[in-house]
Amino acid sequence: MSAPQIPETQKAVIFYENGGELQYKDIPVPKPKSNEILINIKYSGVCHTDLHAWKGDWPLPTKLPLVGGHEGAGIVVGMGENVKG
């Protein structure tokens, strides 16, 4: 099996301030750091937790900008130098 082609950009819904506009746009695909993996997300759930993050009504501040969706399923397409497997 050949290595997958990793694009330079990806589509995302992102917001830059709590309660702000949700923007559908291209953002850079990050390179995995030494202890990280890169996953090509095929499906992602958006749940009530994402709504709280967007509203900013958590007891802790939301790290912005934020791409919503944290219940993802996908395929590993890249690994950092220290990742084994």
N, C-alpha and C positions, 0 to 999 in steps of 0.2 A: 504494500500500500504506500502510495506517495504522500509526502507531507502536504497538508492543506495550504491553499493560498490564503494568506491573511491580508485583508484589505487595510488601507490606511485610515479609513473612516467607517463609522457605523451610524445607524439611525437610532435616535433616542428621544424620549420625552423628558425634558429637563426644566427645572425652575431655579431661578437665581435669588429669589426672596420669598419668605413665607407668605402664602396667599397670593403670590404673583402669578403672572401668565405662565401657562404650561406651553412650552415651545417644542414642536417636533422638528428636529434638525439633525444635521450630521455633526458628529463629534469624533475626535481622534480615537483610534483603537490603541490602548496602552500596550507597551511592551512589558511582559512579565518580569518582575524583579527576581532576585536570586532564589527566594523561597516561595514564589507564587506560581500559579498556573493560569493560563488564559483559556477561557471557555467561550465557545461560540454558542450563545444562548439561542435556543430554538423556540422556547416557550417561557413566558414569565407571568406569574400571578401578580396582580395588583390588588392589595387588600386594604382593610381599614387602617392598618398601620401606616400605609403610604399616605392616606388622607391626613392622619395626625402629623406626619412629617411635613407635608405641604402646608397645613394650617399653622404649624409651629407651636402646637399646644402640648408638647412633651414637657416633662419636668427638666429635661436637659436640652440645650440648644441643638438645632439641626445643623449639621455641617453642610454648607452650601458652596457651590451649586450642587443639586442632587438630581440623580436619575432615579426615578421611582421603579418599583418592582424588585423584590428580594427573594421570591420563590421561583427560582429559575431551574430549567432543565436544558442541558445542552451537551456539546461534545468538546473534550479537551483538544485544543489546537496548538498550544504552546506551553513550554515549561521553563522556569528559571533554572539556572545552572546547578543549584543545590537540590532540586527536586528529583526524587528517585521514584521509579514506577513505570 
